[in-house]
Amino acid sequence: MGKCTQCSNEIGELPYNPMPEWKIEGPLCGKCYSSKLEEFYPGKHVRVNRLNESD
């Protein structure tokens, strides 16, 4: 898929787009995206799978 612009690791199936206020150009891997979320938006962040297994 491509490489993360922060850690240079290969991005899996889903690249993450950085928020404009992060001033980052290019895709992020899930780990770096989560790290930036914690850095810019302190607090508890819980990922929820919005799709059911039947979708």
N, CA, C and O of each residue as an XYZ file, in Angstrom:
220
protein
N       0.836     -1.199      0.000
C       0.000      0.000      0.000
C       0.869      1.246      0.000
O       0.536      2.216     -0.682
N       1.948      1.255      0.726
C       2.814      2.412      0.830
C       3.477      2.451      2.189
O       3.313      1.543      3.004
N       4.226      3.509      2.424
C       4.941      3.638      3.692
C       4.393      4.788      4.513
O       3.947      5.802      3.975
N       4.434      4.613      5.826
C       4.012      5.641      6.773
C       5.010      6.798      6.709
O       6.221      6.581      6.688
N       4.498      8.014      6.679
C       5.370      9.180      6.587
C       6.072      9.487      7.902
O       6.972     10.326      7.928
N       5.687      8.829      9.000
C       6.318      9.071     10.294
C       7.350      8.000     10.652
O       8.458      8.328     11.075
N       6.999      6.738     10.490
C       7.900      5.660     10.914
C       8.500      4.874      9.746
O       9.379      4.040      9.957
N       8.047      5.123      8.540
C       8.519      4.458      7.319
C       8.173      2.978      7.236
O       8.665      2.283      6.346
N       7.340      2.483      8.140
C       6.884      1.099      8.046
C       5.830      0.986      6.959
O       5.158      1.961      6.621
N       5.695     -0.212      6.420
C       4.663     -0.461      5.417
C       3.288     -0.291      6.048
O       3.050     -0.735      7.171
N       2.394      0.351      5.321
C       1.014      0.521      5.780
C       0.220     -0.672      5.292
O       0.357     -1.094      4.144
N      -0.603     -1.208      6.159
C      -1.440     -2.357      5.805
C      -2.509     -1.976      4.801
O      -2.266     -1.163      3.909
N      -3.666     -2.547      4.937
C      -4.755     -2.330      3.989
C      -5.340     -0.928      4.050
O      -5.875     -0.438      3.056
N      -5.244     -0.271      5.217
C      -5.925      1.009      5.391
C      -4.965      2.108      5.846
O      -4.530      2.107      6.998
N      -4.626      3.051      4.950
C      -3.807      4.185      5.375
C      -4.683      5.214      6.090
O      -5.860      5.369      5.764
N      -4.114      5.900      7.044
C      -4.827      6.929      7.792
C      -4.351      8.298      7.329
O      -3.153      8.511      7.143
N      -5.276      9.217      7.144
C      -4.941     10.579      6.750
C      -4.781     11.444      7.989
O      -5.644     11.432      8.867
N      -3.682     12.199      8.073
C      -3.472     13.043      9.250
C      -4.440     14.218      9.287
O      -4.916     14.672      8.247
N      -4.729     14.710     10.490
C      -5.564     15.894     10.666
C      -4.774     17.119     10.192
O      -3.554     17.157     10.356
N      -5.437     18.109      9.612
C      -4.724     19.293      9.102
C      -3.857     19.982     10.154
O      -2.770     20.460      9.831
N      -4.311     20.041     11.395
C      -3.562     20.735     12.444
C      -2.276     20.001     12.838
O      -1.435     20.573     13.531
N      -2.110     18.748     12.409
C      -0.890     18.011     12.703
C       0.262     18.447     11.816
O       1.425     18.191     12.130
N      -0.060     19.113     10.694
C       0.943     19.584      9.731
C       1.851     18.440      9.249
O       3.076     18.562      9.224
N       1.215     17.343      8.873
C       1.901     16.175      8.323
C       1.363     15.937      6.928
O       0.150     15.944      6.718
N       2.247     15.726      5.980
C       1.844     15.414      4.608
C       2.019     13.924      4.363
O       3.094     13.377      4.609
N       0.983     13.272      3.885
C       1.075     11.869      3.531
C       0.394     10.962      4.532
O      -0.012     11.403      5.608
N       0.268      9.683      4.174
C      -0.481      8.722      4.983
C       0.279      8.274      6.233
O       1.506      8.346      6.296
N      -0.480      7.813      7.218
C       0.070      7.278      8.455
C      -0.400      5.842      8.650
O      -1.475      5.461      8.188
N       0.422      5.049      9.341
C      -0.019      3.714      9.738
C      -0.915      3.875     10.969
O      -0.949      4.948     11.571
N      -1.621      2.847     11.336
C      -2.535      2.910     12.469
C      -1.841      3.266     13.774
O      -2.394      4.010     14.584
N      -0.636      2.744     13.987
C       0.103      2.999     15.221
C       0.472      4.486     15.332
O       0.290      5.086     16.391
N       0.986      5.080     14.256
C       1.366      6.497     14.281
C       0.134      7.396     14.368
O       0.169      8.433     15.031
N      -0.942      7.010     13.711
C      -2.178      7.787     13.790
C      -2.691      7.814     15.234
O      -3.076      8.868     15.741
N      -2.692      6.653     15.888
C      -3.132      6.582     17.275
C      -2.230      7.414     18.179
O      -2.706      8.078     19.099
N      -0.941      7.375     17.919
C       0.020      8.150     18.703
C      -0.247      9.650     18.568
O      -0.194     10.386     19.554
N      -0.532     10.096     17.349
C      -0.823     11.512     17.127
C      -2.148     11.909     17.767
O      -2.276     13.020     18.281
N      -3.131     11.019     17.741
C      -4.400     11.299     18.418
C      -4.160     11.562     19.902
O      -4.678     12.527     20.463
N      -3.373     10.699     20.526
C      -3.084     10.849     21.953
C      -2.306     12.130     22.227
O      -2.524     12.788     23.245
N      -1.395     12.485     21.317
C      -0.575     13.690     21.484
C      -1.417     14.962     21.382
O      -1.274     15.867     22.204
N      -2.285     15.033     20.386
C      -3.049     16.248     20.124
C      -4.381     16.302     20.868
O      -4.890     17.386     21.151
N      -4.945     15.142     21.183
C      -6.254     15.092     21.828
C      -6.171     14.204     23.065
O      -6.574     13.041     23.013
N      -5.654     14.731     24.180
C      -5.496     13.919     25.400
C      -6.838     13.363     25.876
O      -7.892     13.961     25.657
N      -6.775     12.238     26.514
C      -7.978     11.597     27.035
C      -8.065     10.173     26.540
O      -7.158      9.668     25.878
N      -9.156      9.543     26.867
C      -9.354      8.147     26.483
C      -9.967      8.068     25.092
O     -10.983      8.703     24.813
N      -9.342      7.287     24.230
C      -9.839      7.066     22.875
C     -10.058      5.574     22.687
O      -9.120      4.783     22.786
N     -11.290      5.198     22.418
C     -11.623      3.792     22.248
C     -12.095      3.589     20.815
O     -13.017      4.255     20.343
N     -11.448      2.665     20.143
C     -11.872      2.345     18.779
C     -13.046      1.390     18.841
O     -13.055      0.442     19.626
N     -14.025      1.649     18.013
C     -15.209      0.809     17.959
C     -15.393      0.348     16.523
O     -15.363      1.154     15.593
N     -15.580     -0.934     16.352
C     -15.830     -1.468     15.023
C     -17.279     -1.156     14.656
O     -18.211     -1.659     15.283
N     -17.455     -0.322     13.634
C     -18.802      0.108     13.259
C     -19.519     -0.907     12.379
O     -20.733     -0.815     12.192
N     -18.797     -1.855     11.846
C     -19.415     -2.834     10.959
C     -19.734     -4.117     11.702
O     -18.960     -4.568     12.547
N     -20.871     -4.697     11.383
C     -21.221     -5.986     11.949
C     -20.541     -7.069     11.116
O     -20.143     -6.830      9.976
N     -20.413     -8.252     11.691
C     -19.774     -9.347     10.952
C     -20.532     -9.682      9.674
O     -19.936    -10.184      8.721
N     -21.838     -9.412      9.638
C     -22.637     -9.748      8.464
C     -22.515     -8.692      7.368
O     -22.974     -8.929      6.251
N     -21.909     -7.527      7.651
C     -21.775     -6.460      6.646
C     -20.642     -6.738      5.683
O     -20.392     -5.942      4.777
